[in-house]
Amino acid sequence: MSKGTIKRLIKDRGFGFIGGAENQNLFFHRSAFQGVDFDSLKEGQEVEFEIGKGRDGRTEATKVMLAQSQG
C-alpha cells in the first residue's frame, strides 16, 4: 500500500485529493474509504491506499484507510 496525506476535501461533493510520496495529487471518492466515516475526515490526516483506475479510466486512490499510528 502507498502512503500519503489528505490534501483537500470537498465534503459536500463527496471526494478529495491525497498527496502521495511522488508529489502526486490523487483523486479519491468517498466510497473508496474503508473503516471510517467520510464526514469525520480532516485535511492533513495520513492515509494508506492502493492506486487503481476509476470509472472514467483515470488513476485514483482506492481502498483508502487511515494510516495506523506507530507507537
ZADO-1210 file (C-alpha; in nm, 4 decimals, padded with zeros to 6 digits):
<atoms>
<atom x="00.0000" y="00.0000" z="00.0000" code="MET" pos="1"/>
<atom x="00.1071" y="00.3565" z="-00.0643" code="SER" pos="2"/>
<atom x="00.1042" y="00.6285" z="00.1998" code="LYS" pos="3"/>
<atom x="00.0043" y="00.9913" z="00.1698" code="GLY" pos="4"/>
<atom x="-00.1782" y="01.2812" z="00.3303" code="THR" pos="5"/>
<atom x="-00.5266" y="01.4161" z="00.2673" code="ILE" pos="6"/>
<atom x="-00.4535" y="01.7460" z="00.0929" code="LYS" pos="7"/>
<atom x="-00.8033" y="01.8600" z="00.0093" code="ARG" pos="8"/>
<atom x="-01.1556" y="01.7518" z="00.0970" code="LEU" pos="9"/>
<atom x="-01.4680" y="01.8598" z="-00.0855" code="ILE" pos="10"/>
<atom x="-01.7147" y="01.7061" z="00.1599" code="LYS" pos="11"/>
<atom x="-02.0306" y="01.8441" z="00.0020" code="ASP" pos="12"/>
<atom x="-01.9383" y="01.6699" z="-00.3251" code="ARG" pos="13"/>
<atom x="-01.8019" y="01.3509" z="-00.1649" code="GLY" pos="14"/>
<atom x="-01.4433" y="01.3486" z="-00.2837" code="PHE" pos="15"/>
<atom x="-01.0958" y="01.4773" z="-00.2168" code="GLY" pos="16"/>
<atom x="-00.7289" y="01.4549" z="-00.3062" code="PHE" pos="17"/>
<atom x="-00.4378" y="01.2739" z="-00.1458" code="ILE" pos="18"/>
<atom x="-00.0807" y="01.3973" z="-00.1765" code="GLY" pos="19"/>
<atom x="00.1390" y="01.0948" z="-00.2375" code="GLY" pos="20"/>
<atom x="00.5101" y="01.0341" z="-00.1971" code="ALA" pos="21"/>
<atom x="00.5818" y="01.1379" z="-00.5552" code="GLU" pos="22"/>
<atom x="00.4080" y="01.4772" z="-00.5196" code="ASN" pos="23"/>
<atom x="00.1070" y="01.3283" z="-00.6921" code="GLN" pos="24"/>
<atom x="-00.2365" y="01.4557" z="-00.6069" code="ASN" pos="25"/>
<atom x="-00.4609" y="01.1547" z="-00.6412" code="LEU" pos="26"/>
<atom x="-00.8368" y="01.1846" z="-00.6582" code="PHE" pos="27"/>
<atom x="-01.0443" y="00.9709" z="-00.4226" code="PHE" pos="28"/>
<atom x="-01.4197" y="00.9223" z="-00.3926" code="HIS" pos="29"/>
<atom x="-01.5900" y="00.8848" z="-00.0547" code="ARG" pos="30"/>
<atom x="-01.6769" y="00.5242" z="-00.1441" code="SER" pos="31"/>
<atom x="-01.3044" y="00.4379" z="-00.1519" code="ALA" pos="32"/>
<atom x="-01.2703" y="00.4914" z="00.2252" code="PHE" pos="33"/>
<atom x="-01.2829" y="00.1857" z="00.4459" code="GLN" pos="34"/>
<atom x="-01.3467" y="00.1712" z="00.8188" code="GLY" pos="35"/>
<atom x="-01.4135" y="00.5409" z="00.8730" code="VAL" pos="36"/>
<atom x="-01.6984" y="00.7843" z="00.8188" code="ASP" pos="37"/>
<atom x="-01.6095" y="01.0177" z="00.5315" code="PHE" pos="38"/>
<atom x="-01.7601" y="01.3156" z="00.7135" code="ASP" pos="39"/>
<atom x="-01.5157" y="01.2705" z="01.0038" code="SER" pos="40"/>
<atom x="-01.2070" y="01.3082" z="00.7819" code="LEU" pos="41"/>
<atom x="-00.9816" y="01.6136" z="00.8044" code="LYS" pos="42"/>
<atom x="-00.7204" y="01.7602" z="00.5771" code="GLU" pos="43"/>
<atom x="-00.3710" y="01.6655" z="00.6916" code="GLY" pos="44"/>
<atom x="-00.4608" y="01.3146" z="00.8083" code="GLN" pos="45"/>
<atom x="-00.2242" y="01.0417" z="00.6961" code="GLU" pos="46"/>
<atom x="-00.3741" y="00.7609" z="00.4923" code="VAL" pos="47"/>
<atom x="-00.2789" y="00.4350" z="00.3242" code="GLU" pos="48"/>
<atom x="-00.4242" y="00.3467" z="-00.0137" code="PHE" pos="49"/>
<atom x="-00.3942" y="00.1474" z="-00.3300" code="GLU" pos="50"/>
<atom x="-00.3715" y="00.3024" z="-00.6732" code="ILE" pos="51"/>
<atom x="-00.6218" y="00.1932" z="-00.9337" code="GLY" pos="52"/>
<atom x="-00.8379" y="00.3113" z="-01.2190" code="LYS" pos="53"/>
<atom x="-01.1639" y="00.4941" z="-01.1689" code="GLY" pos="54"/>
<atom x="-01.4801" y="00.4584" z="-01.3718" code="ARG" pos="55"/>
<atom x="-01.3541" y="00.7115" z="-01.6232" code="ASP" pos="56"/>
<atom x="-01.0198" y="00.5295" z="-01.6633" code="GLY" pos="57"/>
<atom x="-00.8136" y="00.7863" z="-01.4734" code="ARG" pos="58"/>
<atom x="-00.5731" y="00.6915" z="-01.1973" code="THR" pos="59"/>
<atom x="-00.7155" y="00.7396" z="-00.8479" code="GLU" pos="60"/>
<atom x="-00.6726" y="00.6244" z="-00.4894" code="ALA" pos="61"/>
<atom x="-00.8710" y="00.3148" z="-00.3976" code="THR" pos="62"/>
<atom x="-00.9128" y="00.1129" z="-00.0764" code="LYS" pos="63"/>
<atom x="-00.8245" y="00.4178" z="00.1333" code="VAL" pos="64"/>
<atom x="-00.7911" y="00.3917" z="00.5107" code="MET" pos="65"/>
<atom x="-00.6429" y="00.5972" z="00.7885" code="LEU" pos="66"/>
<atom x="-00.2774" y="00.5139" z="00.8469" code="ALA" pos="67"/>
<atom x="-00.2079" y="00.3009" z="01.1505" code="GLN" pos="68"/>
<atom x="-00.0339" y="00.5027" z="01.4194" code="SER" pos="69"/>
<atom x="00.3083" y="00.3710" z="01.5003" code="GLN" pos="70"/>
<atom x="00.3761" y="00.3610" z="01.8683" code="GLY" pos="71"/>
</atoms>
